[in-house]
């Protein structure tokens, strides 16, 4: 019991004092996760608005990737970026860029699929108005994404939840290298295996707080949207 109490005390101390090592891991985690989540919005909007050959096939691929096991994605990216792979010359393996690529392959299909449905509904409603104004594809996508920003909060939750919980893929392509590719989930797994509970608990506390903040912000945005809809209906 004394060991657990000491570990909790050390963990809270690291969080309160913004320990440099802990903040470094948290910063990389947020950068990787939010980039991966952000990529899905323009992809989903493009699939919803544009008409091009292979559009249906792309939708099928995105839906299939939604259920792809993370370790399989990690293995595919590893093979592509390894020295013997087609992109090995770029030297991206075991770098944050490789982790972002893996996370994008995992998260983009989820966010893009949810975004596509929302944007398609808005496109049906605003198509004639936007076409009469002469808006191009980029302007149309930007306008519809802004109009649907409250509804798209669900996509943010789904994408961020998947990204923040990921271990396998980022471990394979990132290598969990200290001060380079160590993120919260991989660091927690490593520190627990080493028996260093203080850092693992500290990262766990931060991860829970971040998740609560994201969910809280989403709830507030949805509440604002609901109030505006009720006000406009009168």
Residue pairs with C-beta under 8 A, 6 or more apart in sequence:
3 197
4 197
6 198
7 197
7 198
7 201
8 201
10 198
10 201
10 202
11 197
11 198
11 199
11 200
11 201
11 202
11 204
11 205
12 202
12 205
13 19
14 22
14 198
14 199
14 202
15 22
15 202
15 205
15 206
19 202
21 199
22 199
22 202
22 203
22 206
24 179
25 182
25 183
25 184
25 187
25 203
26 184
26 203
26 206
26 210
28 96
28 181
28 182
28 183
29 164
29 183
29 184
29 185
30 210
31 96
32 96
32 99
32 100
32 103
32 163
32 170
32 183
33 103
33 107
33 160
33 163
33 164
34 160
35 100
35 103
35 104
36 100
36 103
36 104
36 106
36 107
36 108
36 159
36 163
37 107
37 111
37 156
37 159
37 160
37 163
39 104
39 107
39 108
39 111
40 107
40 108
40 109
40 110
40 111
40 112
40 115
40 155
40 159
41 111
41 112
41 115
41 145
41 152
41 155
42 141
42 145
43 108
43 111
43 112
43 115
44 111
44 112
44 113
44 114
44 115
44 116
44 118
44 119
44 155
45 115
45 116
45 119
45 141
45 144
45 145
46 137
46 141
47 55
47 58
47 59
47 62
47 112
47 116
48 115
48 116
48 117
48 119
48 120
48 123
48 144
49 119
49 123
49 137
49 140
49 141
49 144
50 137
59 113
59 116
61 109
62 108
62 109
62 112
62 113
63 109
63 113
64 109
65 105
65 106
65 108
65 109
66 109
66 110
66 113
68 105
68 106
68 109
69 168
70 106
70 166
70 167
70 168
70 169
71 168
71 169
71 172
73 102
73 105
73 106
73 169
74 102
74 168
74 169
74 170
74 171
74 172
74 173
75 172
76 105
77 98
77 101
77 102
77 105
77 169
77 172
77 173
78 93
78 172
78 173
79 85
80 86
80 87
81 87
81 88
81 90
81 92
81 93
81 98
81 101
81 173
82 88
82 93
83 93
92 98
92 101
93 173
94 173
94 174
94 175
94 177
94 180
94 181
95 174
95 180
95 181
96 174
96 180
96 181
98 173
98 174
98 181
99 170
99 173
99 174
99 181
99 183
101 173
102 169
102 170
102 172
102 173
102 174
103 163
103 166
103 169
103 170
105 169
106 162
106 163
106 166
106 169
107 159
107 162
107 163
110 155
110 158
110 159
110 162
111 155
111 156
111 158
111 159
114 152
114 154
114 155
114 158
115 145
115 152
115 155
118 148
118 151
118 152
118 155
119 141
119 144
119 145
119 148
122 144
122 147
122 148
123 140
123 144
126 143
126 144
126 147
130 139
130 140
130 143
135 143
145 152
149 221
150 221
150 222
150 224
150 225
151 225
153 217
153 218
153 221
153 222
154 218
156 214
156 218
157 214
157 215
157 218
160 211
160 214
161 211
164 184
164 185
164 207
164 210
164 211
165 185
166 185
167 185
167 186
167 189
170 181
170 183
170 185
170 186
171 186
171 189
174 181
174 182
174 183
174 186
175 181
176 182
176 186
176 187
176 190
182 190
184 203
184 206
184 207
185 207
187 199
187 200
187 203
188 200
188 203
188 204
188 207
191 197
191 199
191 200
191 203
192 200
